[in-house]
Amino acid sequence: MFRLCSNIGMHRIDKTTIAQALLNAPGWARVGISDPKPWLREDAAEELAFTILHGIDLPDPQDARQSDMPL
């Protein structure tokens, strides 16, 4: 039933990850999302979505003090 959600390679999505991705988005996209021109809002929304997806796909940095343990 939850095959997609239970994949080992899936990353957990939390609000901090999304917030960091939005803050790293290009400035024009952050400003453009509130522009009165619909075509610019659409372009900005696509850029923000791309930035969020790209931020989620990146592997989480591991703490050097932590070691991998076999399951």
C-alpha positions in Angstrom: 0.0 0.0 0.0 2.8 2.5 0.9 5.4 1.1 -1.5 6.6 4.6 -2.7 6.9 6.1 0.7 8.8 3.1 2.1 11.6 3.2 -0.4 15.0 3.2 1.4 16.3 5.9 -1.0 13.5 8.4 -0.1 14.5 11.5 1.8 12.4 13.0 4.6 11.0 16.3 3.7 10.7 18.8 6.5 10.0 22.5 6.7 13.6 23.4 7.4 14.7 21.8 4.1 12.1 23.6 2.2 12.9 26.9 3.9 16.6 26.6 3.1 15.8 25.7 -0.5 13.6 28.8 -0.8 16.2 31.0 0.7 18.8 29.7 -1.8 16.5 30.3 -4.7 17.4 33.1 -7.1 16.2 36.6 -5.9 14.2 37.2 -9.1 12.1 34.1 -8.4 11.4 35.1 -4.8 10.3 38.6 -5.9 8.7 37.4 -9.1 6.2 35.2 -7.3 4.3 38.3 -6.3 4.5 40.2 -9.6 1.3 41.3 -11.3 2.2 39.8 -14.6 0.9 36.2 -14.7 3.7 34.9 -17.0 6.4 36.2 -14.6 4.6 34.6 -11.6 4.4 31.3 -13.5 8.1 31.4 -14.4 9.0 32.3 -10.8 6.8 29.5 -9.4 8.5 27.0 -11.7 11.9 28.2 -10.6 11.0 28.0 -6.9 9.6 24.5 -7.5 12.8 23.5 -9.3 14.9 24.9 -6.4 12.9 23.0 -3.8 13.1 19.7 -5.7 16.8 20.2 -6.3 17.3 20.9 -2.6 15.5 17.8 -1.6 17.4 15.5 -4.0 20.7 16.5 -2.5 22.0 13.9 0.0 22.0 15.0 3.6 25.4 16.0 4.9 26.5 13.5 7.6 28.1 14.5 10.8 31.8 13.5 10.8 31.4 12.3 14.4 28.7 9.8 13.4 29.7 6.4 12.0 27.5 4.2 9.8 26.2 1.1 11.5 25.0 -1.9 9.6 21.3 -2.8 10.0 
